[in-house]
Amino acid sequence: MKNKIKRLLGGSLFGTNLAAFFLRNIAVVVAFHRVNDLDDADPLAVSVEAFERHCRFFSRHFTVVTLSDLVDKLEQGAPVDRHLAITFDDGYRDNYENARPILEQLNLPATFFIVTDWVGTETVPPWDRKRRVRHPWMGWDEVRDLHARGFEIGAHTRTHPDLGRASQAHALQEIAGSRSVLEDHLGSPVRSFAYPYGGPEHLNEPNRAIVRTAGFRCCCSDFGGINPVGADPFHLRRVPITRWYASPLQFGFDVAFGRSVLTS
């Protein structure tokens, strides 16, 4: 019932100019993981149809920009009214197969954060092992093709550790190492970083400092929230999009009132 009310209120907000009022001086970064129709109970996935609905909503009601362009504006203290950046975590193959064509059809930019040691492997991460499922990763050909098509590639460490608990030596290997591997494969600088798991407890300040010194321009979380004008790019908040958002209008209501929180 609560979500239904949010959808109705979201419809009123975005059917009028009220959304523009509530989203003035606000930027939103959204995070997807998997985009497929394999499992309705998958907490990290959205269906292909739902992904397209969200993308059309973003295109209609926000100014969708690259993450790099958003970081530029935040660094400059420039206006970010209703700016939105689309991101993906981990490097699942369905991002390339299912999400990419929709993004290209709608001419929307996106950033793909890659766990470098998992590319082209059969690694099963703990959350999938717990559910006894395996979802394939992109290979380097797909990662390079995304880059060649104009999408941004970002780093998501080498093996997806909890950087809130990792030693500084280990964090350096994971953070700087992932950037080095990506740049070797892409032949281009990699300047965006998203830390694994994404909660406030999953990255300590000494390891956030490593993100800065490793040459990145931003550091993304994944526990919800919006980014006001002039926000610190090394404390970027992202809204995770899962099946919990039954409608883009529900998402719109949450971000308009700054209430977007981790929902999976």
N, C-alpha and C positions, 0 to 999 in steps of 0.2 A: 504493500500500500504506500509506504514512504517513497519508494522509487517511482511509483506511478504518479504521485503528487509532484515529484521533482520533474518528471517528463512534462506534465501539464504546465507547470510554472515555467519550465524551460521553453516550451512552445510559445508562451506569452512573451517571455523576454526576447526571444530571437525573432518573433514575428513583428516586433516593434523596434523602436530605437533605444529601448531601455538597456539592451545588452551592451550597446556602445557606451552608454553612461557608466555601467558597472565595470566594464573592461578597459576604461581609459587608463593609460600609463601602466598597463599590465601585459606581460608576455607569458605565454604558455608553452611548455615543452612536453610533448606526449611521448610515451614509451610503449612500444609493442614488443612482444616476444615471438609468438608463433601466429601464423595466419593460415588456417586450414579448416577443413570440414571433417576431420577424422574422429573427434571425440568431444561430445557436447559437455562433458564433465571436466575437460582439461582446464585447469585454473590459469594457465599461461597463454591460452589461445583465444583468438576471435575467429569467427567464421569468415570466409571470403566475402560473403554478402555483407556482413556487418562491417568489415574493414572498408568496403567501398562506401557504405552509408556514412561512416565516420569521415572518410576522406572528402566526400561531397559536402558534408556539413562544414568541415574545415575550410574548404575552398570557398563556400558561399558566405561564411560569417567571419572569417579571419583573414589576415594577410599572412599567407604561408611563406616562410623564408627559410633559407638554409640556416643551420645552426651557426655557421661561421658569421653570416650576416647579422644574426641576432647578437652574437658576442660582440661584434663591432659596435653595434648600437648601445649595448650595455656599458661597454668600456668608455664610450663617448658621452654617456648620459643623454643620448638622443631619445626621442619619443618611441615608444614600443606599443602604442595602442593596438590591442587585438592582434599582435604578432604571435605567430605559432610556428614552432619547429617540430617536425616529425622525426622520431628516432626508433631504432630497433636494437635489441640487445642479443648478444650471444653468437649469431651467425647461422641460424637455421636455414636450410635449403628452401623451405617454403617461402621465406622472405623474397628470394630470387624468383621462384616459380609463380607465386600467387600475388604477392604484394607489389613487386616491381611493375608488372603490366598495368595495374590500376593506377599507380603513381604516374607512370608515363602517359597513360591515357588522359589523366587530369592535369598533366604538366605540373606535378607537385614535387618539390625537392625533399630529400630525406637523408639522414645519416645512419649508417649501419655500424654499430659497435661490435667488433669481432674479438672472440677469444682465440688467439692465434694458434695455440697448440692443438685446438680441436678441429681446425680447418681440414677437411678431407679425411677425417678419421672416423672410427666407429665408437668413439668415446660416449659413454652414457653418464650424464651428470647425476649427482645424488638425488635431485628431485624427480628425475625420470626413472631412475633405478628403483626408487621407493614405490612408484606407480607401475613398475614392470612394463615400461614402454621405452621405445627408442625412436628418436626423430633424427633424420639425417642432417648433417651439416653441409654448408656450402663447401665446394672445393676452391682452390686458388683461382681457377679459371673463372668461376662465378664472381668471386670477390673483385678480381681485376676487371671483369666486364662491367660490374656495377660502377666502378671508378671511371671506366672509359665512357660510360653513358652519362656521366656528370654527377652521380651521387657521391656524397661525402662518405669516407670510410674513417671510423674512429677506433680507438683502442679500448679493449675491455679486459686487459691483462692477458697473461699467457695461459693460465690454468684455472681462472675464476676462484681465487682464494678469498677468504674473509680478510680484507685489509685492515679491519679494526683490530684484529688479533695478530697480524703478521709482524714479524720483526722488520726493522728498517732495511736490513740487508735483503731479506726476502722480498719486501715490497719493491725495492729498487729493481730487482731482477724481473719482477712481474710487470711493473709499470713501464720502466724504460725499455725493458726487453721486448714488450709487445709493440711498442712504437717502432723499434728498430726492425723487427721482423716485417711489420706491415710496410714500412718504407722500402725495405729491400725488395718486396714483391711488387709494390706499386710504382716505384721510381718517383714518388712524390712525397712531400712532407705530410705528416699526420699530426694534427694539432688538437684533436678533441678526445676526451677521455671520459668514460663512465665507469664508476667503480662497481664491482660485483655485489649482488644482493640489494644494494641501494638504500638500506636503512641508515638512519643517523649514527647507529652504533657500528656500522660496517666500514668506517674509515676514520682513523684517528688523525689528529692534526699533524704530527710528525710525518705521517705517510701522505697526507694531503700536500705538505710542503714538497715532497718528492715529485708529486704530479707537476708542480710549478717548475721545479728545477730540471725536470726531464724534458721540458720544452713544449708542454701542452698549453693551450690558451683557456681551457675550461675544464671543469670537473662536474659531472652530472650525478645526481642522486636518483632515487626512484621511489620516494615515499610520499609523493603528492605535494601539492602546493603550487603557487604561482610566483612569478618573478617581476617585481616592480621595476620601474625605470631606474637605472643605475645600479641594479643588483650586482653582487660580486660574481663574475663568471665561474669562479672556483667553488661556488656554493649554489650551482644551478639546481633548481627543484624541477622534477618531472612528474607528470601524472601518468601512472600506469594504466593502460587501456586493456581490460579483459572483458570476459562475458558478463561480468557484474554490471557493466554499463549496457543495459538492455537497449538503450536508445542514445544517440548523440545528444538529444535534448537533455537527458539526465546529466551527461557530462557537462553540457553547456551551463546548466544550473549550478553545478558544483563549482566550476571555475569562476563563474560570474560573482559568486559570493565567497570565493577564497576558501572553499570547504573541501577541495579535492584531497583525498587521503588514500593511503594504501588500501586497496580493496581486494587483494588476493592473498 
